Amino acid sequence: VNHAEETQKSRHWMDKEFLVEERGVNECEVACFIKAPAAALETLKCKLVNDTSSLVVDDSEELVSNVISIECSDYKKTIPFPINIAIPFTSRFRGNYREIMVKVTDVNFESNYLTPISLERYQGNHKETFAEVKIYQLGVFSVLSCLKKETFTVPKVGLSQKLSMDSRISLHYHPETFSSPALMQIKVQPVEPSLVSTLKARHDMYHSVVSTSPLVYVQHPSAQPFNSSVTITLPCPPNPEKKKGGDETEYVRAVSATVKRVATAYHPRAVSASGRKNGKNLSDTLKLLGYRNKEGWKVFDDIIVQNARNGLVSFELNEHLERFVVFRLSYLLENTYLRLFAQALEEALCSTMANVILYQKRENPYKIVVLLTASKELTCKLQNLHKEGYFGPPEPTQQFPLREGEQIHFRFRGNIFASDNGKDFGQTYRLIFHSQRKPRLELQIKEVDEFGNHSSPHYKGTALFYKITREMITKKWEQSLPCDEYQHQSPLCKLALTLPKHEKLLNRPRSTKSISSDSSEALWDNLLYWLAEELSEDNTSLLALCLPVRRSVLQLVKLKCPDNLTHQFYELLCCWKKTLPRSADKQQLLSHYLKKSGRSDLSEKLSLKWQNKVFT
């Protein structure tokens, strides 16, 4: 009977849902669905290994799912491959240039890419995004958004190929370009004009760069030599505004002088940065740059790049390049700086500007949230945190560049430390950056020394953040956090935070009892929040409240709490209170400004609450 049951299970295929519980989160989520014989499903185990996500992404790849490990618990049983696996994912930015792939990585970190047979499946009555693939091995699985790869074969008779991801890009292979059919694989990385503008703003010497073509990656596995040239056509936007007159000429002369001084200091040969003479505008210059692994970036001065219609350019290429790009220049620039710009552009394409946010819960300042977010999403993230009841200070850090899979490690110094489970304090914590994921940690903080910071009404501490590049991460599947490996590394950034001190209950005679300064601070917070609610009920303008604060403070308050007038007033009142000396009569001053603002009614209520010590 048992043998018959085993035979039945091996023949009967089932679709099984695997649920996992992420560390620190009490809710279960779907890790994947596996379709396989019932007997095989009984031996499969699935777990989340998100701590290893840095090891499964490369440049130009974006992680859009959990990283999951699938193993067989019974090594005596054979899995009847292929079996199907469907992994849930969320991808916000795709477009024509990117595609969804599933990456499977084995214990030796060898990886294969699988094209999904489906990107959707029904969950109940609604569709959800799942990447379903046939697999022939177990290992670590992740869903990635990758640059789309176009593969085609060039026959001996030649080929004219327009790329599917961008039909403006074409390659024309003449007959007998190759001696035998040659396989070509091409990826295209678009370049946003805003990125070019950012690089130009950082370095004045790049002012000459008007626009760039997409960055084209080419794989030529057979490595056959070219018998004749290939005609390549690319989009390269024209100069949007061609200025004439002396203003631009003077600017170009200034840039030319600057570049010459820099070049003289670092290069033996002087630089000719400007191709304009006697104040006349020359036409734009087009330059082809190509990359080969042994040589790096090279400027091909001998290849003429011609303007075609509608913002297209074309050139003839008679050798294999791993990647290439065309720059449109408003005036000539030394090749050294063109190569530097190509390197800077490539690095910028592989990185994202990011910020760290550390906010405290308003109702419970001992609870904090730490986020790593792309700078372009910062405002949206702050609004969402405000809705959850989290607020600063501290303000978010300055932005800094991060590549996909790079990590931010942080720890606390001073008189505050943290725990992710309420028991183990003083640990190092990790956030792994993935532009389409949401790196976030919720922690509990408390004071190290209850009697520390005795001259302050708050306990004080600092969060130190360190950047860990992918090259610094050891290739092993067990990713433990180091304890003291940051001694020789400067922090990427720091955030200061405070905790209100506990009210101390002292046994004194009734006549000598007093309200401690930290209790008074807490009562003032309640009073200011009450006042903010009263002001926001009448839609009073921030400017109508005649507090002596700078306009920049008003702008900051509106930025922090754009959709909540009560929180805006509260932040404004707190900023005003911080500017006062400790000896100032805050209640009298606040009553004065309320009367000045035409709110005598609130001034009277404020005085009454202050007298009765009713601050709620």
C-alpha positions as CSV (number, residue, x, y, z in Angstrom):
1,V,0.0,0.0,0.0
2,N,2.8,2.4,0.9
3,H,4.5,1.7,-2.4
4,A,1.3,2.4,-4.2
5,E,0.9,5.7,-2.3
6,E,4.4,6.7,-3.2
7,T,3.8,6.0,-6.8
8,Q,0.6,8.0,-6.8
9,K,2.4,11.0,-5.1
10,S,5.2,10.9,-7.7
11,R,2.7,11.0,-10.5
12,H,0.3,13.6,-9.0
13,W,1.6,17.2,-9.6
14,M,0.5,19.9,-7.2
15,D,0.9,23.7,-6.8
16,K,2.0,24.4,-3.3
17,E,2.2,27.8,-1.5
18,F,5.3,28.3,0.6
19,L,4.9,30.8,3.4
20,V,7.7,32.4,5.4
21,E,8.0,34.8,8.3
22,E,10.5,37.6,7.9
23,R,12.8,38.4,10.8
24,G,11.3,41.1,13.0
25,V,7.9,40.9,11.3
26,N,5.2,38.7,12.9
27,E,3.2,38.3,9.7
28,C,3.7,35.5,7.2
29,E,4.1,36.3,3.5
30,V,4.2,34.2,0.3
31,A,7.7,33.3,-0.6
32,C,6.8,31.4,-3.8
33,F,4.6,28.7,-5.4
34,I,6.2,25.5,-6.5
35,K,4.5,23.1,-9.0
36,A,6.0,19.6,-8.7
37,P,5.0,16.0,-7.9
38,A,3.5,15.8,-4.4
39,A,6.3,13.5,-3.2
40,A,8.9,16.1,-4.2
41,L,7.0,19.0,-2.6
42,E,7.2,17.2,0.8
43,T,11.0,17.3,0.7
44,L,11.4,21.0,-0.4
45,K,12.2,23.7,2.2
46,C,12.0,27.4,1.4
47,K,13.4,30.3,3.5
48,L,14.2,34.0,3.0
49,V,17.8,35.0,2.7
50,N,17.5,38.7,2.2
51,D,20.7,39.4,4.1
52,T,22.6,38.0,1.1
53,S,20.9,40.2,-1.5
54,S,24.2,42.1,-2.1
55,L,25.7,38.9,-3.5
56,V,23.0,38.3,-6.1
57,V,22.9,41.7,-8.0
58,D,25.4,43.2,-10.4
59,D,25.6,46.7,-11.9
60,S,22.5,47.7,-14.0
61,E,20.4,45.0,-12.2
62,E,17.7,46.0,-9.7
63,L,16.3,43.5,-7.2
64,V,12.4,43.5,-7.2
65,S,11.6,40.5,-5.0
66,N,12.7,38.7,-1.8
67,V,15.8,36.5,-2.1
68,I,14.7,33.0,-1.4
69,S,16.6,29.7,-0.8
70,I,15.1,26.4,-1.9
71,E,16.6,23.2,-0.6
72,C,15.8,19.5,-0.4
73,S,15.5,18.2,3.1
74,D,16.0,14.6,2.0
75,Y,19.1,14.1,0.0
76,K,18.2,10.5,-0.8
77,K,15.3,11.6,-2.9
78,T,15.6,12.8,-6.4
79,I,13.7,15.8,-7.6
80,P,12.1,15.2,-11.1
81,F,13.4,18.3,-12.9
82,P,12.1,20.5,-14.5
83,I,9.7,21.8,-11.9
84,N,7.9,25.2,-11.9
85,I,8.5,28.0,-9.4
86,A,6.6,31.3,-9.2
87,I,8.0,34.2,-7.1
88,P,6.1,37.3,-6.2
89,F,7.7,40.6,-7.2
90,T,7.0,44.4,-7.3
91,S,8.5,46.4,-10.1
92,R,7.8,50.1,-10.3
93,F,10.0,51.2,-13.2
94,R,10.4,49.0,-16.3
95,G,10.0,50.7,-19.7
96,N,11.3,49.5,-23.1
97,Y,14.9,49.1,-22.0
98,R,14.4,46.7,-19.1
99,E,13.0,43.2,-18.6
100,I,12.1,40.9,-15.7
101,M,14.5,37.9,-15.2
102,V,14.9,35.3,-12.5
103,K,18.4,34.7,-11.3
104,V,19.4,31.3,-9.8
105,T,22.6,31.2,-7.9
106,D,24.3,28.0,-6.6
107,V,26.4,27.5,-3.5
108,N,29.6,28.5,-5.4
109,F,28.0,31.8,-6.5
110,E,27.7,30.7,-10.1
111,S,24.5,32.2,-11.6
112,N,22.1,31.6,-14.5
113,Y,19.4,33.8,-15.8
114,L,15.9,32.4,-16.6
115,T,13.3,34.1,-18.8
116,P,9.9,33.9,-17.1
117,I,7.2,31.9,-18.9
118,S,4.6,34.1,-17.1
119,L,4.6,37.4,-15.1
120,E,1.1,37.1,-13.6
121,R,-1.1,34.6,-11.7
122,Y,-4.4,34.7,-10.0
123,Q,-4.6,35.0,-6.2
124,G,-8.3,34.5,-5.5
125,N,-10.2,36.8,-7.8
126,H,-7.4,39.2,-8.7
127,K,-4.2,39.1,-10.6
128,E,-0.8,39.6,-9.0
129,T,2.7,39.8,-10.4
130,F,4.7,36.6,-10.1
131,A,7.7,35.6,-12.2
132,E,7.2,31.9,-13.1
133,V,10.1,29.9,-14.5
134,K,11.0,26.2,-15.1
135,I,14.0,25.3,-13.0
136,Y,16.5,22.5,-13.4
137,Q,18.4,23.0,-10.1
138,L,17.8,24.2,-6.6
139,G,19.6,27.2,-5.1
140,V,19.0,30.9,-4.3
141,F,16.4,32.6,-6.4
142,S,15.8,36.3,-7.0
143,V,13.7,38.3,-9.4
144,L,15.6,41.2,-11.1
145,S,14.9,44.0,-13.4
146,C,17.7,43.9,-16.0
147,L,18.7,45.7,-19.1
148,K,16.9,44.0,-22.0
149,K,19.2,41.8,-24.1
150,E,18.6,41.6,-27.8
151,T,20.2,38.6,-29.5
152,F,20.6,38.1,-33.3
153,T,22.8,36.3,-35.7
154,V,24.6,38.2,-38.6
155,P,24.7,35.9,-41.6
156,K,27.3,36.0,-44.3
157,V,24.9,38.0,-46.6
158,G,24.7,40.8,-44.1
159,L,21.9,42.2,-42.0
160,S,20.2,45.5,-41.2
161,Q,18.9,45.3,-37.6
162,K,16.7,47.8,-35.7
163,L,16.7,47.1,-32.0
164,S,13.3,46.3,-30.4
165,M,13.9,48.3,-27.3
166,D,14.6,51.5,-29.3
167,S,13.9,51.4,-33.1
168,R,16.0,54.6,-33.6
169,I,19.1,52.4,-32.9
170,S,20.1,50.4,-35.9
171,L,23.1,48.3,-37.1
172,H,23.8,47.7,-40.8
173,Y,26.2,44.8,-41.5
174,H,27.3,44.7,-45.1
175,P,27.7,41.4,-47.0
176,E,30.8,39.4,-45.9
177,T,31.2,41.5,-42.8
178,F,32.0,38.2,-41.1
179,S,33.4,35.1,-42.6
180,S,30.8,32.9,-41.0
181,P,27.5,33.6,-39.1
182,A,28.2,35.6,-36.0
183,L,26.0,35.9,-32.8
184,M,25.6,39.4,-31.4
185,Q,24.1,40.3,-28.0
186,I,23.2,44.0,-27.4
187,K,22.0,45.9,-24.3
188,V,21.1,49.6,-24.3
189,Q,21.3,51.9,-21.2
190,P,19.5,55.2,-21.8
191,V,21.0,58.4,-20.5
192,E,18.6,61.0,-19.0
193,P,19.4,64.6,-19.9
194,S,19.1,65.5,-16.2
195,L,22.0,63.1,-15.4
196,V,24.2,65.0,-17.9
197,S,23.2,68.3,-16.4
198,T,24.0,67.0,-12.9
199,L,27.5,65.9,-13.9
200,K,28.1,69.3,-15.7
201,A,27.0,71.1,-12.5
202,R,29.5,69.2,-10.4
203,H,32.5,69.8,-12.8
204,D,32.7,73.0,-14.8
205,M,35.2,71.4,-17.2
206,Y,32.3,69.3,-18.7
207,H,30.3,72.3,-19.7
208,S,31.0,71.6,-23.3
209,V,28.9,68.4,-23.3
210,V,25.5,69.2,-24.8
211,S,24.0,65.7,-24.9
212,T,24.9,62.0,-25.2
213,S,23.6,59.0,-27.0
214,P,22.5,55.9,-25.0
215,L,25.3,53.7,-23.7
216,V,25.4,50.6,-25.9
217,Y,26.8,47.2,-24.6
218,V,27.8,44.7,-27.2
219,Q,28.8,41.0,-26.7
220,H,30.4,39.3,-29.7
221,P,31.0,35.7,-28.5
222,S,32.7,34.4,-31.6
223,A,35.1,37.4,-31.7
224,Q,35.4,37.1,-35.5
225,P,37.4,40.0,-37.0
226,F,35.5,42.6,-39.1
227,N,36.0,42.2,-42.9
228,S,34.1,45.4,-43.5
229,S,32.7,48.2,-41.4
230,V,29.3,48.3,-39.7
231,T,27.1,51.4,-40.0
232,I,25.6,52.3,-36.6
233,T,22.9,54.8,-36.1
234,L,22.1,56.2,-32.6
235,P,19.9,59.0,-31.2
236,C,21.9,61.9,-29.8
237,P,19.7,64.9,-29.0
238,P,20.7,68.2,-30.8
239,N,21.6,71.3,-28.9
240,P,18.3,72.7,-27.6
241,E,19.5,76.3,-27.7
242,K,22.3,77.7,-29.8
243,K,23.2,81.0,-28.2
244,K,25.0,83.7,-30.2
245,G,26.8,86.8,-28.9
246,G,29.5,87.7,-26.5
247,D,28.1,86.2,-23.2
248,E,28.7,82.6,-24.2
249,T,32.0,83.5,-25.8
250,E,33.2,85.1,-22.6
251,Y,32.0,82.1,-20.6
252,V,33.8,79.7,-22.9
253,R,37.0,81.7,-22.6
254,A,36.7,81.5,-18.8
255,V,36.1,77.7,-18.9
256,S,39.0,77.4,-21.3
257,A,41.3,79.2,-19.0
258,T,40.2,77.1,-16.0
259,V,40.7,73.8,-17.8
260,K,44.1,74.9,-19.1
261,R,45.2,75.7,-15.5
262,V,44.0,72.4,-14.2
263,A,45.6,70.5,-17.1
264,T,48.9,72.3,-16.8
265,A,49.0,71.3,-13.1
266,Y,48.3,67.6,-13.8
267,H,49.3,66.9,-17.4
268,P,52.5,67.9,-19.2
269,R,50.6,68.8,-22.3
270,A,48.5,72.0,-22.4
271,V,44.8,71.7,-23.2
272,S,42.9,73.4,-25.9
273,A,39.4,73.6,-24.4
274,S,37.7,75.8,-26.8
275,G,37.3,75.4,-30.6
276,R,35.7,78.9,-31.0
277,K,37.7,81.7,-32.3
278,N,37.1,85.5,-32.6
279,G,33.7,85.1,-30.9
280,K,32.1,83.0,-33.7
281,N,30.0,79.9,-33.0
282,L,31.2,76.7,-34.6
283,S,28.9,73.8,-35.3
284,D,28.5,71.1,-32.6
285,T,31.2,68.4,-32.5
286,L,30.4,64.7,-32.3
287,K,32.9,62.3,-30.6
288,L,32.7,58.5,-30.4
289,L,34.1,56.9,-27.3
290,G,34.5,53.1,-27.0
291,Y,35.6,50.8,-24.2
292,R,37.7,47.7,-24.3
293,N,38.6,45.8,-21.2
294,K,42.4,46.0,-21.5
295,E,42.4,49.6,-22.6
296,G,39.5,51.3,-20.8
297,W,37.7,54.2,-22.5
298,K,39.2,55.6,-25.7
299,V,38.3,58.5,-27.9
300,F,38.2,57.6,-31.6
301,D,39.3,60.8,-33.3
302,D,39.7,59.0,-36.7
303,I,36.1,57.9,-36.9
304,I,33.8,60.6,-38.3
305,V,30.4,60.8,-36.6
306,Q,27.8,62.5,-38.8
307,N,24.5,64.2,-38.0
308,A,21.5,62.5,-39.5
309,R,18.0,63.9,-39.4
310,N,15.7,64.0,-36.4
311,G,18.5,64.0,-33.8
312,L,20.2,60.9,-35.1
313,V,23.9,60.4,-35.6
314,S,25.7,57.7,-37.6
315,F,29.3,56.3,-37.9
316,E,31.2,53.4,-39.4
317,L,32.8,50.9,-37.0
318,N,35.3,48.3,-38.2
319,E,36.4,46.7,-34.8
320,H,34.7,45.2,-31.8
321,L,34.0,47.4,-28.8
322,E,32.5,46.1,-25.6
323,R,30.5,49.4,-25.2
324,F,30.3,52.7,-26.9
325,V,28.7,56.1,-26.6
326,V,28.6,59.4,-28.7
327,F,29.0,62.8,-27.1
328,R,27.7,66.0,-28.6
329,L,30.0,68.9,-27.7
330,S,29.4,72.7,-28.1
331,Y,33.2,73.2,-28.4
332,L,36.2,70.9,-28.5
333,L,37.4,69.3,-25.3
334,E,40.7,67.5,-24.6
335,N,40.4,63.7,-24.9
336,T,41.5,63.3,-21.3
337,Y,38.4,65.0,-20.1
338,L,36.2,63.2,-22.5
339,R,37.4,59.9,-21.0
340,L,36.9,61.2,-17.5
341,F,33.3,62.2,-18.4
342,A,32.7,58.7,-19.8
343,Q,33.9,57.1,-16.6
344,A,31.8,59.5,-14.5
345,L,28.7,58.9,-16.7
346,E,29.1,55.2,-16.4
347,E,29.5,55.4,-12.6
348,A,26.5,57.7,-12.3
349,L,24.3,55.3,-14.4
350,C,25.1,52.5,-11.9
351,S,24.3,54.5,-8.8
352,T,21.4,56.3,-7.2
353,M,21.4,59.4,-4.8
354,A,20.0,58.3,-1.5
355,N,19.3,59.6,2.0
356,V,19.0,58.0,5.5
357,I,16.0,58.9,7.6
358,L,15.9,58.4,11.3
359,Y,12.5,59.4,12.9
360,Q,11.0,58.9,16.3
361,K,7.4,58.0,17.2
362,R,5.7,61.1,18.5
363,E,3.6,59.2,21.1
364,N,6.6,57.0,22.0
365,P,10.0,58.6,21.4
366,Y,11.7,55.3,22.5
367,K,10.5,53.8,19.2
368,I,12.4,54.8,16.1
369,V,12.4,53.9,12.4
370,V,15.5,54.0,10.1
371,L,15.0,54.1,6.4
372,L,17.3,54.1,3.4
373,T,15.5,55.8,0.4
374,A,16.3,57.2,-3.0
375,S,16.5,61.0,-2.9
376,K,13.8,61.4,-5.6
377,E,11.4,59.6,-3.3
378,L,12.4,61.5,-0.1
379,T,9.3,63.8,0.1
380,C,6.9,61.0,-0.4
381,K,8.6,58.8,2.2
382,L,8.5,61.7,4.8
383,Q,4.8,62.2,4.2
384,N,4.1,58.5,4.7
385,L,6.1,58.5,7.9
386,H,4.2,61.5,9.2
387,K,1.0,59.5,8.6
388,E,2.4,56.7,10.7
389,G,3.2,59.1,13.5
390,Y,7.0,59.4,13.0
391,F,8.7,62.8,13.0
392,G,12.1,64.4,13.2
393,P,14.4,65.8,14.5
394,P,16.8,64.6,13.3
395,E,16.4,65.7,9.7
396,P,17.3,63.3,6.9
397,T,21.0,63.1,6.0
398,Q,22.5,64.8,3.0
399,Q,22.2,62.7,-0.1
400,F,25.0,60.4,-1.2
401,P,25.5,57.9,-4.1
402,L,24.8,54.2,-3.6
403,R,25.0,51.3,-6.1
404,E,22.5,48.5,-6.1
405,G,23.3,46.1,-3.3
406,E,25.6,48.4,-1.3
407,Q,25.0,48.4,2.4
408,I,24.7,51.0,5.2
409,H,25.8,49.7,8.6
410,F,25.0,51.9,11.6
411,R,25.5,51.8,15.4
412,F,24.8,54.2,18.2
413,R,27.3,56.2,20.3
414,G,26.9,58.4,23.4
415,N,24.2,57.8,26.0
416,I,21.7,56.1,23.7
417,F,21.7,52.6,22.2
418,A,19.2,50.5,20.3
419,S,17.7,47.0,20.0
420,D,15.6,45.3,17.4
421,N,14.1,42.8,19.8
422,G,13.8,44.7,23.1
423,K,16.5,42.5,24.7
424,D,19.9,42.8,22.9
425,F,21.1,46.4,23.0
426,G,24.3,47.9,21.5
427,Q,24.3,45.9,18.3
428,T,25.3,47.0,14.8
429,Y,22.5,47.2,12.3
430,R,22.4,46.9,8.5
431,L,20.3,48.4,5.7
432,I,20.9,47.0,2.1
433,F,20.1,49.4,-0.7
434,H,17.9,48.3,-3.5
435,S,16.3,51.1,-5.5
436,Q,13.0,49.2,-6.0
437,R,12.9,47.8,-2.4
438,K,12.1,49.4,0.9
439,P,15.0,49.0,3.3
440,R,13.6,49.8,6.8
441,L,14.3,48.9,10.4
442,E,12.1,49.6,13.4
443,L,14.1,49.7,16.6
444,Q,13.7,50.5,20.3
445,I,16.1,52.9,21.9
446,K,16.9,53.7,25.5
447,E,19.5,55.5,27.6
448,V,22.8,53.8,28.5
449,D,23.3,55.7,31.8
450,E,20.2,56.9,33.6
451,F,22.3,59.5,35.4
452,G,24.2,60.7,32.3
453,N,23.8,64.1,30.6
454,H,23.0,65.5,34.0
455,S,23.2,69.1,32.8
456,S,20.6,68.5,30.0
457,P,16.9,67.8,30.1
458,H,17.5,65.0,27.5
459,Y,19.6,61.9,27.1
460,K,21.8,62.4,24.0
461,G,23.3,60.0,21.5
462,T,24.5,59.8,17.9
463,A,23.8,57.3,15.1
464,L,26.9,56.7,13.0
465,F,26.4,55.4,9.5
466,Y,29.1,53.6,7.4
467,K,29.0,52.7,3.7
468,I,29.9,49.2,2.8
469,T,30.6,48.6,-1.0
470,R,29.9,45.3,-2.7
471,E,33.6,44.7,-3.0
472,M,34.0,44.9,0.8
473,I,31.4,42.2,1.3
474,T,32.7,38.6,1.8
475,K,31.2,36.1,-0.6
476,K,29.6,33.7,1.8
477,W,26.0,32.7,2.4
478,E,26.1,33.4,6.2
479,Q,26.3,37.2,6.4
480,S,27.1,38.1,10.0
481,L,27.5,41.7,11.1
482,P,30.9,42.8,12.3
483,C,31.4,44.3,15.7
484,D,34.5,46.4,15.6
485,E,35.5,46.7,12.0
486,Y,34.8,50.4,11.6
487,Q,37.7,51.7,13.7
488,H,39.7,52.7,10.6
489,Q,36.7,54.0,8.6
490,S,35.2,57.4,8.8
491,P,31.4,57.5,9.1
492,L,29.5,58.4,5.9
493,C,27.2,60.5,8.0
494,K,25.9,61.1,11.5
495,L,22.5,61.8,13.0
496,A,22.1,63.2,16.6
497,L,19.0,62.2,18.6
498,T,17.7,62.8,22.1
499,L,15.4,61.1,24.6
500,P,13.3,62.9,27.2
501,K,14.4,62.1,30.7
502,H,12.1,60.1,33.0
503,E,10.3,62.1,35.7
504,K,11.9,61.1,39.0
505,L,9.6,60.4,41.9
506,L,11.4,61.8,45.1
507,N,10.0,61.4,48.6
508,R,9.9,65.0,49.8
509,P,7.6,66.9,52.2
510,R,4.6,68.2,50.3
511,S,5.8,71.8,50.7
512,T,9.0,71.1,48.9
513,K,7.7,69.2,45.9
514,S,8.4,70.8,42.5
515,I,7.9,70.0,38.9
516,S,11.2,68.8,37.4
517,S,12.5,70.6,34.3
518,D,12.1,67.4,32.2
519,S,8.4,67.1,33.3
520,S,7.9,70.8,32.4
521,E,9.3,70.2,29.0
522,A,6.9,67.4,28.4
523,L,4.0,69.6,29.6
524,W,5.1,72.4,27.3
525,D,5.0,69.9,24.4
526,N,1.4,69.1,25.2
527,L,0.5,72.7,25.5
528,L,2.1,73.6,22.2
529,Y,0.3,70.7,20.5
530,W,-3.0,71.8,21.9
531,L,-2.4,75.3,20.6
532,A,-1.4,74.0,17.2
533,E,-4.7,72.1,17.0
534,E,-6.7,75.2,18.0
535,L,-4.9,77.3,15.3
536,S,-5.3,74.7,12.6
537,E,-9.1,74.4,13.2
538,D,-9.6,77.9,11.8
539,N,-7.2,77.3,8.9
540,T,-5.0,80.1,10.2
541,S,-2.0,80.9,8.0
542,L,1.5,80.3,9.4
543,L,2.4,83.8,8.5
544,A,-0.6,85.2,10.5
545,L,1.0,83.9,13.7
546,C,3.4,86.7,14.3
547,L,6.3,84.7,15.8
548,P,9.8,86.1,15.4
549,V,11.2,83.3,13.2
550,R,13.0,83.3,9.9
551,R,11.3,82.7,6.6
552,S,13.6,79.7,6.1
553,V,12.1,78.1,9.2
554,L,8.6,78.5,7.8
555,Q,9.7,76.9,4.5
556,L,11.3,74.0,6.4
557,V,8.2,73.4,8.5
558,K,6.0,73.3,5.3
559,L,8.4,70.9,3.7
560,K,8.4,68.5,6.7
561,C,4.6,68.5,7.1
562,P,3.2,69.5,3.8
563,D,-0.3,68.0,4.3
564,N,-1.0,68.6,8.0
565,L,-1.5,72.1,9.3
566,T,-1.6,71.0,12.9
567,H,1.9,69.5,12.6
568,Q,3.1,72.6,10.8
569,F,2.0,74.9,13.7
570,Y,3.4,72.4,16.2
571,E,6.8,72.3,14.5
572,L,6.8,76.1,14.1
573,L,6.0,76.6,17.8
574,C,8.8,74.1,18.8
575,C,11.3,75.9,16.6
576,W,10.4,79.2,18.2
577,K,10.7,77.8,21.7
578,K,14.2,76.4,21.0
579,T,15.4,80.0,20.2
580,L,14.4,81.2,23.7
581,P,16.8,81.3,26.7
582,R,15.8,79.0,29.5
583,S,15.0,81.9,31.8
584,A,12.4,83.4,29.3
585,D,8.8,83.6,30.4
586,K,7.5,81.5,27.5
587,Q,3.8,81.8,28.5
588,Q,3.9,85.6,28.7
589,L,5.7,85.9,25.3
590,L,3.4,83.4,23.6
591,S,0.3,85.3,25.0
592,H,1.8,88.5,23.6
593,Y,2.2,87.1,20.1
594,L,-1.2,85.5,20.1
595,K,-2.8,88.9,20.9
596,K,-0.6,90.5,18.2
597,S,-2.0,87.9,15.8
598,G,-5.6,88.8,16.7
599,R,-6.2,85.7,18.8
600,S,-6.9,87.2,22.2
601,D,-9.3,84.3,22.8
602,L,-6.4,81.8,22.6
603,S,-4.2,84.1,24.7
604,E,-6.8,84.0,27.5
605,K,-7.2,80.2,27.3
606,L,-3.4,79.8,27.3
607,S,-3.1,81.9,30.5
608,L,-5.9,79.8,32.1
609,K,-4.3,76.5,31.2
610,W,-0.9,77.8,32.5
611,Q,-2.3,78.9,35.8
612,N,-4.2,75.6,36.4
613,K,-1.3,73.5,34.9
614,V,-3.8,71.8,32.6
615,F,-1.7,71.3,29.4
616,T,-3.7,68.7,27.5
